[in-house]
Amino acid sequence: MGFHRNYDNYCRKLSKRGFIVVAILYRLAPEHPFPSAVHDCFSVAHWLEKQKNNCSEELENADFNKICIGGDSAGGNLSVVLCNYVRDQKFNFKFRAQVIAYPGFFIHPNMPSIERKDKRYLLTDDVIQFFVESYNGDNETEKIRHSPLLNPMNNPNGLKGLPNALVFTVDIDPLHDDGVEYVNQLKKEKIEVKHIDFKETIHGFLVLPWVNQYKEAFNEIMSFLKKELEF
């Protein structure tokens, strides 16, 4: 639900601060269900690997020792899946940091935040069901629920070796507990995590510049990137 122009402003704000930004335009469901988007992200990782060996003009000044990956909502899911993939496949580059905002991991349909009926702004029960069915396509939900490409916390190698993380969750969000569980699992692996739980805002606020927390979140991202990437 949405397209790359939703995130164009954010990408431009980062690039104006001096970062090189690579935006992944993965195929969308329901026309392209799971695992199409995952495979598109994998393709970009392989493209980056080739770029490190032979940079094109737009990446000639890139420092491949200082790459951060990030995404919100579905993009948060795909970012963690891609982190695992780059680690497991032993790419010639590593992600130095990760920024994950209110991700969905298909952990369990009865997570406490899902059950709270007062947390239904934007992501109503019907909308969530539509998203799940669209993304899964003809795949049987129960058969793919344990796939590490759907829920990266099911990866047989766990989350070991993933980069330091900045994780946003929001209180008015049925997916709130997915993000909290990700934070807890990272901490179990002794990975440094900064977790910010924004209050009185909704899922998707990073593409809503008029929301009060938008500026605060951007400043937190900049501070995190400067620290982790020594920028």
LINCORZI-V128693 format. One line per field, one symbol per residue. phi: phi as a letter, one per 20 degrees, with the letter a starting at -180 (. if undefined). burial: + if it has 9 or more other C-alpha atoms within 8 Angstrom, else -. A space follows every 10 residues. Layout:
# LINCORZI-V128693
phi: ???
burial: ???
This chain:
# LINCORZI-V128693
phi: .pbffgdfff ffffffeoee ddeeeffdee fcfgdgffff ffffffffff fffbffgfdf dfdfecdddb aclfffgfff gfgfffffel feccfebccc dkfdclfafd ggfffffedc fmefgfffff ffffffmeff gffdgeffed cffeggemdf nffgcdcdcc feafegffff ffgfffffem efcddddfdl bcgnffdcfe fgfgffffff ffffffffel e
burial: ------+--- +--++----- -----+-++- -+++-+++-+ ++-++---++ ++--+---+- ------++++ ++++++++++ +++++++--- --++++++++ +++++++--- +-++----++ +-+---++-- ---++++--- ---+++++-+ ++-++---+- -+++++++++ ++++++++++ -++-+++--- +-+-+--+-- +++++-+-+- --++--+--- +--+++-++- -
